[in-house]
């Protein structure tokens, strides 16, 4: 069987599975017990994507400012996010500090 046929079959199956939930449950109101944990899905996924990119250098954990400038820039961006709650400031401070540290290193 061709690789593209396998990709197409798996893609169609995934699409139909997701569509079935929307078709069956799309018109009903979601219960509160199901809504409550869903608000934590996006932050959990974001943390799972960002944390390895920030803490790993060459496959091992490095939290030193000189060895891993991404960690220091992310920590500063987190502090700005906590204090100011301004996405623009977080991006500007985090990227500026990262570029500065990478330029020095």
QUILIN-V955523 format. One line per field, one symbol per residue. ss: DSSP state (a for helix, b for strand, c for the rest). psi: psi as a letter, one per 40 degrees, with the letter a starting at -180 (. if undefined). Layout:
ss: ???
psi: ???
This chain:
ss: ccaaaaaaaaaaaaaaaaaaaaaaaccccccaaaaaaaccaaaaaaaaaaaaaaabbccbbcccccccaaaaaaaaaaaaaaaaccaaaaaaaaaaaaaaaaaac
psi: hiddddddddddddddddddddddedeihhidddddedeeddddddddddddddehhfeihheidddgddddddddddddddddfhdddddddddddddddddd.
